Amino acid sequence: MAIPSAEVLKYFEEFRADSGYWAGIMTVLSRAFGTEQVFVDNDIHSAQAGEGFVAIYSPEEAQTRRIRELLRPFEPKAMHWYQTGGVECLI
């Protein structure tokens, strides 16, 4: 799915509006440890710069690795695999 920057910003605004106190604490901790929130901050910055996004559903590791190799020639700025236990940077 191709997602324009305005939709990404709208998503993050709505997500923050629906987040509670605990989510705020987790955000601060995640930034401090350099984990998932850093990816979110970078995505927001990219969206504010007008960059678009591509989202691909890929639940299995072998499929994810194949998708990474297919997209590599396009030189994406970032590529992340969002999993239940965290986010893995693919490039």
Contacts in CASP RR format, 6 or more apart in sequence:
PFRMAT RR
TARGET T0000
AUTHOR 0000-0000-0000
METHOD contacts of the structure
MODEL  1
MAIPSAEVLKYFEEFRADSGYWAGIMTVLSRAFGTEQVFVDNDIHSAQAG
EGFVAIYSPEEAQTRRIRELLRPFEPKAMHWYQTGGVECLI
1 54 0 8 1.000
1 55 0 8 1.000
1 56 0 8 1.000
2 52 0 8 1.000
2 53 0 8 1.000
2 54 0 8 1.000
3 52 0 8 1.000
3 53 0 8 1.000
3 54 0 8 1.000
3 55 0 8 1.000
4 52 0 8 1.000
4 53 0 8 1.000
5 46 0 8 1.000
5 47 0 8 1.000
5 48 0 8 1.000
5 49 0 8 1.000
5 50 0 8 1.000
5 51 0 8 1.000
5 52 0 8 1.000
5 53 0 8 1.000
6 47 0 8 1.000
8 43 0 8 1.000
8 44 0 8 1.000
8 47 0 8 1.000
8 52 0 8 1.000
8 53 0 8 1.000
9 44 0 8 1.000
9 47 0 8 1.000
9 48 0 8 1.000
12 40 0 8 1.000
12 43 0 8 1.000
12 44 0 8 1.000
12 47 0 8 1.000
19 27 0 8 1.000
26 37 0 8 1.000
27 37 0 8 1.000
30 36 0 8 1.000
30 37 0 8 1.000
30 38 0 8 1.000
31 37 0 8 1.000
31 38 0 8 1.000
31 41 0 8 1.000
35 86 0 8 1.000
35 87 0 8 1.000
36 86 0 8 1.000
36 87 0 8 1.000
39 78 0 8 1.000
39 80 0 8 1.000
39 87 0 8 1.000
39 89 0 8 1.000
42 78 0 8 1.000
43 53 0 8 1.000
43 78 0 8 1.000
46 52 0 8 1.000
46 53 0 8 1.000
46 77 0 8 1.000
46 78 0 8 1.000
47 53 0 8 1.000
51 77 0 8 1.000
54 76 0 8 1.000
56 67 0 8 1.000
58 64 0 8 1.000
58 67 0 8 1.000
58 81 0 8 1.000
64 81 0 8 1.000
64 90 0 8 1.000
68 79 0 8 1.000
68 90 0 8 1.000
68 91 0 8 1.000
71 79 0 8 1.000
72 91 0 8 1.000
76 91 0 8 1.000
78 89 0 8 1.000
78 91 0 8 1.000
79 89 0 8 1.000
79 90 0 8 1.000
79 91 0 8 1.000
80 87 0 8 1.000
80 88 0 8 1.000
80 89 0 8 1.000
80 90 0 8 1.000
81 87 0 8 1.000
81 88 0 8 1.000
81 90 0 8 1.000
END
